[in-house]
Amino acid sequence: MPKKRLNITVDAAVVERARRYTRRHNTSISGLVSEFLAHLPDAGGEEAEDLSPVLREIVGVLQTGDEYLDVDQACCALAACEVVARLLGNWGQRDAYSEPLDLWVETYANAHPGPLPPDLVQGALAAIDRITRPPSELLELWQEDDPQEWLAAVADLRSRVGA
């Protein structure tokens, strides 16, 4: 597949964490971003009709139980929880970075008016709780620096899911 250059601006601390992660996992930042973007749903496509990817990520975290939680799995689940919060009408920050997700959420919400299944909301809350307790690689990576900013962001997400 042909490649195209993409310039993005990311917080310096996030870049440093990403560099440490890529060294440990024998990958590249470009590879991580590419993999993430490849998994974004097409806002105008059939994926807007289906919450199964959101549910799959949340359930995947819950199924780890007390086992070690991989950083990729935790990040995907937090993204799924963000979808749940936005579908509940608790948008959080909206900007150019969130625009594809915002469009997908609006498309899904228009096609499926009404409340979300309560089990999905409760699962999202439980997934957030699991991600923020050991053993969690994402928690460990944030604890290498000052985790307060991340913990505050996750607490904000949890409050938007639980509102």
GUFIVO-613274 format. One line per field, with one value per residue: residue number from 1; residue in three letters; x, y, z negated of N, C-alpha, C in turn. Coordinates in steps of 0.02 Angstrom, whole numbers. Last residue first. Example, Ala and Ser with C-alpha at 12.3 -4.5 7.8 and 13.67 -1.06 7.14 Angstrom:
n <- [2:1]
res <- [SER:ALA]
nX <- [642:660]
nY <- [-112:-284]
nZ <- [-354:-390]
caX <- [684:615]
caY <- [-53:-225]
caZ <- [-357:-390]
cX <- [645:660]
cY <- [2:-165]
cZ <- [-394:-390]
//
This chain:
n <- [163:162:161:160:159:158:157:156:155:154:153:152:151:150:149:148:147:146:145:144:143:142:141:140:139:138:137:136:135:134:133:132:131:130:129:128:127:126:125:124:123:122:121:120:119:118:117:116:115:114:113:112:111:110:109:108:107:106:105:104:103:102:101:100:99:98:97:96:95:94:93:92:91:90:89:88:87:86:85:84:83:82:81:80:79:78:77:76:75:74:73:72:71:70:69:68:67:66:65:64:63:62:61:60:59:58:57:56:55:54:53:52:51:50:49:48:47:46:45:44:43:42:41:40:39:38:37:36:35:34:33:32:31:30:29:28:27:26:25:24:23:22:21:20:19:18:17:16:15:14:13:12:11:10:9:8:7:6:5:4:3:2:1]
res <- [ALA:GLY:VAL:ARG:SER:ARG:LEU:ASP:ALA:VAL:ALA:ALA:LEU:TRP:GLU:GLN:PRO:ASP:ASP:GLU:GLN:TRP:LEU:GLU:LEU:LEU:GLU:SER:PRO:PRO:ARG:THR:ILE:ARG:ASP:ILE:ALA:ALA:LEU:ALA:GLY:GLN:VAL:LEU:ASP:PRO:PRO:LEU:PRO:GLY:PRO:HIS:ALA:ASN:ALA:TYR:THR:GLU:VAL:TRP:LEU:ASP:LEU:PRO:GLU:SER:TYR:ALA:ASP:ARG:GLN:GLY:TRP:ASN:GLY:LEU:LEU:ARG:ALA:VAL:VAL:GLU:CYS:ALA:ALA:LEU:ALA:CYS:CYS:ALA:GLN:ASP:VAL:ASP:LEU:TYR:GLU:ASP:GLY:THR:GLN:LEU:VAL:GLY:VAL:ILE:GLU:ARG:LEU:VAL:PRO:SER:LEU:ASP:GLU:ALA:GLU:GLU:GLY:GLY:ALA:ASP:PRO:LEU:HIS:ALA:LEU:PHE:GLU:SER:VAL:LEU:GLY:SER:ILE:SER:THR:ASN:HIS:ARG:ARG:THR:TYR:ARG:ARG:ALA:ARG:GLU:VAL:VAL:ALA:ALA:ASP:VAL:THR:ILE:ASN:LEU:ARG:LYS:LYS:PRO:MET]
nX <- [-1102:-1007:-935:-886:-808:-710:-649:-595:-506:-419:-366:-306:-209:-130:-84:-17:100:249:327:296:161:132:172:81:-40:-11:0:-61:-114:-160:-288:-346:-414:-524:-598:-630:-711:-820:-872:-906:-1005:-1104:-1132:-1175:-1286:-1380:-1369:-1416:-1577:-1605:-1570:-1473:-1435:-1381:-1276:-1193:-1161:-1098:-988:-922:-890:-803:-698:-651:-621:-522:-435:-507:-617:-689:-683:-845:-979:-1099:-1190:-1169:-1075:-966:-947:-919:-799:-721:-715:-632:-516:-492:-467:-347:-266:-268:-206:-80:-33:-107:-120:-102:-253:-372:-462:-472:-603:-602:-540:-639:-748:-699:-683:-815:-888:-832:-864:-1009:-1094:-1136:-1153:-1035:-992:-1034:-979:-945:-835:-754:-661:-488:-383:-288:-244:-165:-68:-8:44:137:221:274:347:383:447:490:451:543:538:406:409:494:417:305:361:396:269:215:294:256:104:108:54:96:96:115:141:90:120:30:42]
nY <- [485:390:449:561:502:442:556:607:504:521:646:615:524:613:699:609:539:586:436:307:297:270:136:79:97:12:-113:-161:-258:-95:9:68:-31:-54:65:53:-62:-15:78:-11:-88:8:31:-96:-116:-25:25:198:265:347:320:277:369:468:398:375:508:551:463:503:636:612:546:651:755:760:852:971:943:933:855:793:744:660:584:452:451:492:378:281:332:315:177:158:213:119:8:46:49:-86:-149:-90:-132:-274:-323:-475:-529:-516:-498:-492:-460:-323:-303:-358:-275:-162:-210:-253:-133:-73:-162:-161:-62:-9:84:130:37:74:247:371:350:205:186:154:71:149:226:128:101:228:244:137:172:292:240:64:-78:-156:-129:-42:64:106:155:264:340:367:448:556:597:640:751:837:812:829:858:782:752:619:551:392:243:111:-59]
nZ <- [-1703:-1673:-1571:-1638:-1736:-1655:-1602:-1721:-1751:-1644:-1677:-1799:-1757:-1679:-1779:-1868:-1843:-1786:-1734:-1761:-1762:-1629:-1627:-1719:-1649:-1542:-1605:-1756:-1887:-1951:-1880:-1771:-1704:-1788:-1773:-1637:-1645:-1720:-1628:-1524:-1587:-1604:-1467:-1429:-1510:-1461:-1291:-1271:-1221:-1060:-887:-779:-685:-766:-824:-712:-677:-795:-795:-676:-711:-817:-752:-669:-772:-864:-810:-807:-947:-1102:-1260:-1307:-1286:-1326:-1261:-1252:-1154:-1232:-1312:-1212:-1162:-1276:-1278:-1167:-1219:-1319:-1237:-1177:-1293:-1333:-1225:-1232:-1360:-1441:-1604:-1689:-1775:-1837:-1691:-1556:-1526:-1520:-1396:-1312:-1332:-1263:-1133:-1100:-1104:-991:-888:-895:-855:-694:-598:-559:-467:-342:-330:-368:-452:-472:-625:-642:-617:-558:-665:-732:-636:-625:-754:-754:-645:-693:-799:-778:-869:-983:-1110:-1166:-1075:-1092:-1224:-1211:-1121:-1199:-1296:-1211:-1167:-1287:-1312:-1206:-1119:-942:-782:-624:-455:-351:-188:-135:-39:42:0]
caX <- [-1149:-1053:-969:-929:-866:-754:-683:-643:-561:-458:-401:-360:-261:-165:-121:-76:37:199:329:367:193:117:206:153:-30:-23:58:-81:-59:-111:-260:-311:-355:-473:-571:-589:-649:-778:-849:-857:-942:-1073:-1109:-1119:-1228:-1348:-1381:-1369:-1522:-1624:-1591:-1495:-1463:-1439:-1330:-1222:-1193:-1159:-1036:-947:-934:-864:-738:-676:-672:-578:-410:-489:-572:-702:-651:-775:-929:-1048:-1197:-1212:-1142:-993:-961:-978:-857:-733:-751:-701:-547:-506:-526:-406:-277:-294:-274:-121:-45:-63:-157:-68:-193:-314:-466:-405:-584:-634:-507:-570:-751:-717:-626:-758:-901:-829:-793:-972:-1055:-1117:-1213:-1073:-968:-1078:-987:-1002:-894:-772:-716:-543:-439:-318:-286:-223:-111:-39:-7:84:183:234:290:397:402:518:407:528:601:426:367:512:484:298:332:448:318:184:297:324:137:93:84:52:128:67:169:82:123:71:0]
caY <- [540:376:386:571:542:400:509:647:518:459:637:665:502:557:726:647:511:609:509:323:306:337:185:78:130:83:-84:-127:-247:-145:-27:112:-2:-106:47:109:-64:-68:100:43:-120:-22:86:-65:-160:-12:-30:143:253:310:363:237:306:484:423:319:463:585:463:435:622:651:511:587:763:715:785:939:984:924:901:808:747:690:656:473:427:537:443:274:326:383:211:133:244:189:8:35:110:-33:-167:-81:-61:-246:-290:-415:-541:-490:-509:-503:-531:-355:-281:-384:-344:-158:-182:-301:-186:-40:-149:-220:-48:-66:48:174:29:30:177:365:386:252:170:202:42:97:257:159:47:197:290:141:110:292:285:135:-48:-163:-173:-105:28:77:98:208:316:327:384:519:573:583:695:810:834:788:889:792:790:652:586:464:281:172:0]
caZ <- [-1715:-1728:-1558:-1580:-1757:-1696:-1558:-1683:-1798:-1648:-1613:-1797:-1802:-1648:-1722:-1889:-1818:-1833:-1738:-1749:-1827:-1655:-1584:-1733:-1714:-1530:-1573:-1695:-1841:-1931:-1936:-1818:-1672:-1779:-1839:-1660:-1607:-1748:-1694:-1513:-1565:-1663:-1510:-1395:-1519:-1526:-1338:-1262:-1268:-1121:-943:-836:-661:-722:-867:-749:-629:-772:-850:-683:-654:-828:-802:-640:-720:-879:-824:-743:-907:-1031:-1213:-1322:-1233:-1369:-1256:-1307:-1136:-1180:-1343:-1255:-1118:-1251:-1332:-1166:-1161:-1338:-1280:-1135:-1253:-1377:-1242:-1172:-1346:-1391:-1551:-1664:-1735:-1874:-1763:-1583:-1526:-1578:-1458:-1312:-1358:-1335:-1170:-1099:-1153:-1056:-904:-916:-915:-735:-619:-602:-535:-381:-309:-324:-477:-420:-580:-648:-653:-517:-614:-765:-660:-567:-730:-804:-645:-632:-813:-768:-820:-916:-1070:-1201:-1085:-1027:-1206:-1256:-1102:-1138:-1316:-1247:-1119:-1253:-1359:-1210:-1179:-1001:-841:-682:-508:-394:-245:-129:-101:44:0]
cX <- [-1219:-1105:-1022:-966:-913:-816:-732:-683:-616:-516:-445:-400:-320:-222:-162:-117:-24:131:281:378:268:151:193:190:44:-14:49:-20:-84:-143:-211:-288:-313:-408:-515:-558:-603:-711:-802:-829:-888:-1007:-1074:-1090:-1166:-1287:-1345:-1388:-1477:-1564:-1611:-1516:-1494:-1473:-1392:-1283:-1227:-1197:-1102:-1001:-964:-915:-805:-719:-695:-631:-468:-466:-556:-657:-669:-748:-858:-983:-1147:-1224:-1193:-1062:-993:-997:-920:-793:-766:-744:-620:-538:-543:-470:-339:-309:-306:-194:-90:-83:-109:-106:-164:-249:-408:-407:-514:-614:-536:-532:-680:-717:-639:-699:-843:-838:-785:-897:-1011:-1073:-1199:-1136:-1007:-1056:-1031:-1018:-954:-837:-727:-599:-496:-379:-321:-271:-174:-88:-44:27:126:191:245:336:423:471:429:490:587:492:391:473:506:365:326:422:373:233:267:329:205:133:60:91:77:105:113:106:116:66:45]
cY <- [523:430:374:507:554:439:467:601:560:468:575:658:550:532:671:674:554:587:530:399:320:349:256:131:134:123:-9:-92:-220:-215:-80:76:39:-77:-5:93:-7:-72:48:68:-68:-56:57:-9:-131:-55:-18:86:195:294:319:283:264:421:440:343:406:541:495:432:552:637:546:548:697:716:736:866:946:971:882:856:757:693:695:549:445:515:490:342:322:383:284:166:222:227:79:36:103:30:-113:-96:-51:-174:-254:-388:-474:-504:-477:-517:-544:-429:-317:-365:-374:-228:-180:-275:-235:-92:-115:-206:-107:-45:-2:141:74:24:138:293:378:285:224:182:91:66:205:187:75:143:259:185:110:229:288:176:25:-139:-178:-154:-41:39:65:146:258:299:338:451:532:554:632:750:799:816:851:826:801:687:621:495:355:210:62]
cZ <- [-1694:-1741:-1611:-1560:-1698:-1718:-1598:-1636:-1764:-1697:-1614:-1733:-1804:-1692:-1688:-1831:-1832:-1809:-1793:-1752:-1820:-1721:-1608:-1691:-1731:-1594:-1560:-1665:-1773:-1927:-1911:-1881:-1721:-1751:-1833:-1728:-1628:-1711:-1725:-1579:-1553:-1645:-1571:-1437:-1485:-1537:-1404:-1308:-1246:-1163:-1002:-894:-717:-698:-825:-789:-664:-722:-828:-738:-658:-772:-813:-689:-688:-824:-835:-754:-843:-992:-1141:-1270:-1255:-1329:-1298:-1307:-1191:-1158:-1292:-1285:-1160:-1203:-1313:-1219:-1154:-1280:-1303:-1177:-1209:-1338:-1286:-1187:-1285:-1375:-1505:-1603:-1712:-1838:-1798:-1658:-1552:-1582:-1518:-1374:-1361:-1365:-1244:-1140:-1157:-1111:-973:-927:-935:-794:-675:-627:-584:-453:-356:-305:-432:-439:-528:-601:-664:-550:-570:-712:-692:-588:-671:-780:-694:-627:-752:-787:-812:-862:-997:-1157:-1116:-1033:-1142:-1238:-1146:-1116:-1256:-1271:-1154:-1202:-1327:-1256:-1186:-1060:-902:-738:-563:-449:-283:-194:-86:-22:0]
//
